[in-house]
Amino acid sequence: MGLEVGNLEIVLGKISVLYEEDVTQSLSAATQLAEPLLLAFAGAMSAFLALATLLPIINVVNTL
């Protein structure tokens, strides 16, 4: 259609803007979903490291 009228560049420019907005919205939604998951993962790793450090110390103290 754009080729027939002679404004193919304008039509393709508008289509690219629409696709760019769609991709931006999709990435924003994915980022908003990933943030809490990554935060929970970081918290779980911190808890694991704390337990891995403290449990052997507690076991040694209990055997004394």
Backbone hydrogen bonds in HBPLUS format (Angstrom, degrees):
<---DONOR---> <-ACCEPTOR-->    atom                        ^
c    i                          cat <-CA-CA->   ^        H-A-AA   ^      H-
h    n   atom  resd res      DA  || num        DHA   H-A  angle D-A-AA Bond
n    s   type  num  typ     dist DA aas  dist angle  dist       angle   num
A0005-VAL N   A0001-MET O   3.28 MM   4  6.56 153.5  2.35 147.0 152.9     1
A0006-GLY N   A0002-GLY O   2.91 MM   4  5.92 140.3  2.07 138.2 149.7     2
A0007-ASN N   A0002-GLY O   3.00 MM   5  5.18 128.4  2.27 150.4 153.8     3
A0011-VAL N   A0007-ASN O   3.15 MM   4  6.48 165.1  2.18 154.6 158.5     4
A0012-LEU N   A0008-LEU O   2.87 MM   4  6.05 168.5  1.89 156.2 159.4     5
A0013-GLY N   A0009-GLU O   2.97 MM   4  6.05 146.2  2.08 137.9 147.5     6
A0014-LYS N   A0010-ILE O   3.01 MM   4  6.30 154.7  2.07 148.7 154.5     7
A0015-ILE N   A0011-VAL O   2.98 MM   4  6.26 157.3  2.03 149.9 156.5     8
A0016-SER N   A0012-LEU O   2.91 MM   4  6.06 155.3  1.97 144.4 151.0     9
A0017-VAL N   A0013-GLY O   3.07 MM   4  6.31 149.0  2.17 142.4 150.3    10
A0018-LEU N   A0014-LYS O   3.06 MM   4  6.36 157.3  2.12 147.0 152.7    11
A0019-TYR N   A0015-ILE O   2.97 MM   4  6.26 162.5  2.00 153.6 157.9    12
A0020-GLU N   A0016-SER O   2.90 MM   4  6.00 153.4  1.97 142.8 150.7    13
A0021-GLU N   A0017-VAL O   2.98 MM   4  6.19 158.0  2.02 149.9 154.9    14
A0022-ASP N   A0018-LEU O   3.02 MM   4  6.26 155.0  2.09 145.3 152.4    15
A0023-VAL N   A0019-TYR O   2.91 MM   4  6.14 161.6  1.94 152.0 156.3    16
A0024-THR N   A0020-GLU O   2.92 MM   4  6.06 157.5  1.97 146.3 153.1    17
A0025-GLN N   A0021-GLU O   2.97 MM   4  6.16 157.6  2.02 147.5 152.8    18
A0026-SER N   A0022-ASP O   3.01 MM   4  6.23 156.6  2.06 146.2 152.9    19
A0027-LEU N   A0023-VAL O   2.90 MM   4  6.09 163.3  1.93 153.6 157.7    20
A0028-SER N   A0024-THR O   2.97 MM   4  6.09 150.9  2.05 142.6 151.0    21
A0029-ALA N   A0025-GLN O   3.01 MM   4  6.22 157.5  2.06 146.4 151.8    22
A0030-ALA N   A0026-SER O   2.98 MM   4  6.21 158.2  2.02 148.0 154.3    23
A0031-THR N   A0027-LEU O   2.89 MM   4  6.02 154.7  1.95 145.3 152.1    24
A0032-GLN N   A0028-SER O   2.96 MM   4  6.16 158.8  2.01 147.6 153.2    25
A0033-LEU N   A0029-ALA O   3.07 MM   4  6.27 142.7  2.21 141.2 150.8    26
A0034-ALA N   A0030-ALA O   2.93 MM   4  6.10 149.9  2.02 144.4 152.8    27
A0035-GLU N   A0031-THR O   3.07 MM   4  6.16 150.9  2.16 153.2 158.0    28
A0038-LEU N   A0034-ALA O   2.90 MM   4  6.08 161.6  1.94 161.7 166.4    29
A0039-LEU N   A0035-GLU O   3.00 MM   4  6.17 153.8  2.07 149.5 157.2    30
A0040-ALA N   A0036-PRO O   2.93 MM   4  6.11 157.5  1.98 147.0 152.3    31
A0041-PHE N   A0037-LEU O   2.97 MM   4  6.18 154.5  2.04 144.3 151.7    32
A0042-ALA N   A0038-LEU O   2.93 MM   4  6.12 156.0  1.99 145.2 151.3    33
A0043-GLY N   A0039-LEU O   2.99 MM   4  6.22 153.7  2.06 145.0 152.2    34
A0044-ALA N   A0040-ALA O   2.93 MM   4  6.16 156.1  1.99 147.9 154.2    35
A0045-MET N   A0041-PHE O   2.97 MM   4  6.19 156.7  2.02 148.3 154.6    36
A0046-SER N   A0042-ALA O   3.00 MM   4  6.18 153.0  2.07 143.5 150.8    37
A0047-ALA N   A0043-GLY O   2.96 MM   4  6.20 158.3  2.01 148.3 153.9    38
A0048-PHE N   A0044-ALA O   2.94 MM   4  6.13 157.2  1.99 146.3 152.7    39
A0049-LEU N   A0045-MET O   2.96 MM   4  6.17 161.1  2.00 148.0 152.7    40
A0050-ALA N   A0046-SER O   2.95 MM   4  6.15 155.7  2.01 147.2 154.1    41
A0051-LEU N   A0047-ALA O   2.94 MM   4  6.15 164.5  1.97 151.9 155.7    42
A0052-ALA N   A0048-PHE O   2.82 MM   4  5.96 158.2  1.87 149.6 156.6    43
A0053-THR N   A0049-LEU O   3.04 MM   4  6.13 136.4  2.23 137.6 147.8    44
A0054-LEU N   A0050-ALA O   2.91 MM   4  6.07 162.7  1.94 152.3 157.2    45
A0055-LEU N   A0051-LEU O   2.95 MM   4  5.62 167.5  1.97 147.2 150.8    46
A0058-ILE N   A0054-LEU O   2.94 MM   4  6.19 159.7  1.98 158.7 164.7    47
A0059-ASN N   A0055-LEU O   2.95 MM   4  6.14 158.6  2.00 152.0 157.7    48
A0060-VAL N   A0056-PRO O   3.03 MM   4  6.25 154.5  2.10 145.2 151.2    49
A0061-VAL N   A0057-ILE O   3.03 MM   4  6.28 160.3  2.07 150.0 155.3    50
A0062-ASN N   A0058-ILE O   2.95 MM   4  6.14 154.6  2.02 148.9 155.8    51
A0063-THR N   A0059-ASN O   3.16 MM   4  6.34 139.8  2.33 140.2 149.6    52
A0064-LEU N   A0061-VAL O   3.28 MM   3  5.41 148.3  2.39 100.7 109.6    53
